[in-house]
């Protein structure tokens, strides 16, 4: 993770933006929404457009999840961010929970009630995440609702455009190995595992395998 020691979050953003989100949820027959620090690729770094958690809460860490309900909001972080989160989010709005000791599925099971409709963006969750969240919601009598449109995108009026930086070939002098040779090694490893194909979704892995570089996300290939 690229390190910076300057607090980049602003707790003042939380109150008005959470209010906007709650208005949107009420207008769309939802009781809550899950906001992960994630993009469609599930990488550690996200483009500015995908920094939805930071925009909503002020929290600038590399791992976190918020659950916003009509009458309460919760922020989940791991042990790296227990101090930072209290500096960057409005503690009058968000209670703080541990991603490890009381992760979202456990919290959902213990805190949601019958009939609660909890929305989520399926593009920002792994299959495993969705299975765990759905099972926990069902245990509490709630319903996990996949949404076609992310409500943060609906209320974030000055949201940056999707990045469109050019893709460039990475010189062999820096790559150290041709893409065709990397792909041959990858195919061999896949075959040893008894498979015929694999799917690469991490942009940094794709950039490495094909000896290309982009500029969509800072500090990454």
C-alpha positions as CSV (number, residue, x, y, z in Angstrom):
1,X,0.0,0.0,0.0
2,X,1.3,3.4,-0.9
3,X,1.9,5.3,2.4
4,X,1.0,8.8,3.2
5,X,1.2,10.3,6.7
6,X,-1.1,13.3,6.0
7,X,-4.7,12.8,6.9
8,X,-6.7,13.2,3.7
9,X,-10.2,12.7,5.1
10,X,-12.7,15.3,6.2
11,X,-15.3,14.3,8.8
12,X,-17.4,17.3,7.9
13,X,-18.5,15.7,4.6
14,X,-20.4,12.9,6.3
15,X,-23.5,14.6,7.6
16,X,-24.8,16.2,4.4
17,X,-23.8,13.2,2.2
18,X,-25.3,10.6,4.5
19,X,-28.5,12.6,4.6
20,X,-28.6,12.6,0.8
21,X,-28.0,8.9,0.7
22,X,-30.8,8.3,3.2
23,X,-33.2,10.4,1.0
24,X,-32.3,8.3,-2.0
25,X,-32.8,5.1,-0.1
26,X,-36.2,6.1,1.2
27,X,-37.3,7.2,-2.3
28,X,-36.3,3.8,-3.7
29,X,-37.9,1.5,-1.1
30,X,-34.7,0.6,0.7
31,X,-33.7,0.7,4.4
32,X,-30.0,0.7,4.0
33,X,-27.0,0.4,1.7
34,X,-23.5,-1.2,1.9
35,X,-20.6,0.9,0.8
36,X,-17.3,-1.0,0.5
37,X,-13.9,0.5,-0.2
38,X,-13.7,-1.3,-3.5
39,X,-14.0,-1.1,-7.3
40,X,-15.0,-3.7,-9.9
41,X,-11.6,-5.2,-9.9
42,X,-11.4,-5.7,-6.1
43,X,-7.9,-4.3,-6.0
44,X,-6.2,-2.4,-3.2
45,X,-6.1,0.8,-5.1
46,X,-9.1,2.6,-6.7
47,X,-9.5,5.4,-9.1
48,X,-10.9,8.7,-7.8
49,X,-14.3,7.9,-9.4
50,X,-14.5,4.7,-7.4
51,X,-13.5,6.3,-4.0
52,X,-17.2,6.1,-2.9
53,X,-16.5,5.3,0.7
54,X,-14.1,8.3,1.1
55,X,-16.6,10.6,-0.6
56,X,-19.4,9.5,1.7
57,X,-17.6,9.2,5.0
58,X,-14.3,11.1,4.8
59,X,-12.4,7.9,5.5
60,X,-9.3,7.7,3.3
61,X,-7.9,4.3,4.4
62,X,-7.3,1.4,2.0
63,X,-9.8,-1.0,3.6
64,X,-13.2,-0.3,5.1
65,X,-16.9,-0.8,4.7
66,X,-19.8,1.4,5.8
67,X,-23.4,0.3,6.3
68,X,-25.9,3.2,6.3
69,X,-29.4,2.7,7.6
70,X,-32.2,5.1,8.1
71,X,-31.4,5.7,11.8
72,X,-27.8,4.6,12.2
73,X,-24.6,4.2,10.3
74,X,-21.6,1.9,11.0
75,X,-18.0,2.0,9.8
76,X,-15.9,-1.1,9.7
77,X,-12.1,-0.9,9.7
78,X,-9.2,-3.2,10.5
79,X,-6.6,-2.7,13.1
80,X,-4.5,-0.5,10.9
81,X,-7.1,2.3,10.9
82,X,-8.5,2.3,14.4
83,X,-7.0,5.8,15.1
84,X,-7.3,7.2,11.6
85,X,-11.0,6.4,11.3
86,X,-11.8,8.4,14.4
87,X,-10.0,11.4,12.9
88,X,-11.6,11.2,9.5
89,X,-15.3,10.4,10.1
90,X,-18.0,12.1,12.0
91,X,-18.4,10.0,15.1
92,X,-21.8,11.6,15.8
93,X,-23.0,9.8,12.6
94,X,-20.9,6.6,12.5
95,X,-20.2,4.0,15.1
96,X,-17.0,2.1,14.6
97,X,-16.7,-1.6,14.4
98,X,-13.9,-4.1,13.7
99,X,-13.7,-5.7,10.3
100,X,-12.1,-8.7,12.1
101,X,-13.9,-9.1,15.4
102,X,-17.4,-8.0,14.2
103,X,-17.4,-8.1,10.4
104,X,-20.4,-6.9,8.4
105,X,-22.1,-10.4,8.0
106,X,-22.0,-10.8,11.8
107,X,-23.2,-7.3,12.5
108,X,-26.0,-7.7,10.0
109,X,-27.2,-10.9,11.6
110,X,-27.2,-9.3,15.0
111,X,-28.6,-5.9,14.2
112,X,-31.0,-6.0,11.2
113,X,-34.7,-6.8,11.8
114,X,-37.4,-8.6,9.9
115,X,-38.4,-6.9,6.6
116,X,-35.3,-4.7,6.3
117,X,-34.2,-4.2,2.7
118,X,-30.5,-3.7,2.5
119,X,-29.1,-2.7,-0.9
120,X,-25.7,-3.4,-2.3
121,X,-23.8,-2.9,-5.6
122,X,-23.1,-6.4,-7.0
123,X,-20.2,-5.0,-9.0
124,X,-18.3,-4.1,-5.8
125,X,-18.7,-7.4,-4.0
126,X,-17.1,-10.8,-4.5
127,X,-19.3,-13.9,-4.9
128,X,-18.1,-15.0,-1.5
129,X,-19.0,-11.7,0.0
130,X,-22.5,-11.8,-1.4
131,X,-23.1,-15.4,-0.1
132,X,-22.0,-14.4,3.4
133,X,-24.0,-11.2,3.4
134,X,-27.1,-12.9,2.0
135,X,-27.0,-15.7,4.6
136,X,-26.6,-13.3,7.4
137,X,-29.4,-11.1,6.2
138,X,-31.7,-14.1,5.9
139,X,-30.9,-15.1,9.5
140,X,-32.0,-11.7,10.7
141,X,-35.2,-11.7,8.6
142,X,-33.8,-9.0,6.3
143,X,-33.4,-9.1,2.5
144,X,-30.2,-8.3,0.6
145,X,-31.1,-6.4,-2.5
146,X,-28.8,-6.1,-5.6
147,X,-29.0,-2.7,-7.2
148,X,-28.6,-1.9,-10.9
149,X,-27.4,1.6,-10.1
150,X,-25.1,2.6,-7.2
151,X,-26.9,5.3,-5.2
152,X,-23.6,7.0,-4.4
153,X,-23.2,7.6,-8.1
154,X,-26.7,9.1,-8.2
155,X,-26.0,11.6,-5.5
156,X,-22.3,12.4,-6.2
157,X,-22.9,15.3,-8.5
158,X,-19.2,16.2,-9.2
159,X,-18.1,12.5,-9.4
160,X,-15.0,12.3,-11.6
161,X,-15.3,10.7,-15.0
162,X,-14.0,7.2,-15.5
163,X,-10.3,7.3,-16.1
164,X,-9.2,6.9,-19.7
165,X,-5.4,7.1,-19.6
166,X,-3.6,5.6,-22.7
167,X,-2.2,2.1,-22.6
168,X,1.5,1.9,-23.4
169,X,3.9,-1.0,-24.1
170,X,6.3,-1.6,-21.2
171,X,9.9,-1.9,-22.6
172,X,11.6,-5.2,-22.3
173,X,14.5,-3.4,-20.7
174,X,12.3,-2.8,-17.7
175,X,9.9,-5.8,-17.9
176,X,12.8,-8.3,-18.1
177,X,10.7,-10.9,-19.9
178,X,8.6,-10.8,-23.0
179,X,4.8,-11.1,-22.7
180,X,4.7,-14.3,-24.8
181,X,7.1,-16.0,-22.4
182,X,5.1,-14.9,-19.4
183,X,1.9,-16.2,-20.9
184,X,3.6,-19.5,-21.8
185,X,4.6,-19.9,-18.1
186,X,1.1,-18.9,-17.0
187,X,-0.4,-21.5,-19.3
188,X,2.0,-24.2,-18.0
189,X,1.0,-23.3,-14.4
190,X,-2.7,-23.5,-15.3
191,X,-2.3,-26.8,-16.9
192,X,-0.5,-28.3,-13.8
193,X,-3.6,-27.4,-11.8
194,X,-5.8,-29.3,-14.2
195,X,-7.4,-26.3,-15.8
196,X,-7.5,-25.0,-19.4
197,X,-8.2,-21.3,-18.9
198,X,-8.0,-18.6,-16.2
199,X,-9.5,-15.2,-15.8
200,X,-7.3,-12.2,-14.8
201,X,-9.3,-9.4,-13.2
202,X,-6.6,-7.5,-11.3
203,X,-5.3,-4.7,-13.5
204,X,-1.8,-5.0,-12.1
205,X,-1.7,-8.7,-13.0
206,X,-3.0,-7.9,-16.5
207,X,-0.4,-5.2,-16.9
208,X,2.4,-7.6,-15.9
209,X,1.3,-10.5,-18.1
210,X,1.0,-8.4,-21.2
211,X,3.9,-6.0,-20.6
212,X,1.6,-3.0,-20.7
213,X,1.2,0.0,-18.5
214,X,-1.7,2.5,-17.9
215,X,-2.3,5.6,-15.9
216,X,-5.9,5.1,-14.6
217,X,-5.0,4.4,-11.0
218,X,-2.1,6.1,-9.2
219,X,0.9,4.1,-7.9
220,X,0.0,1.0,-9.9
221,X,0.9,-0.3,-13.3
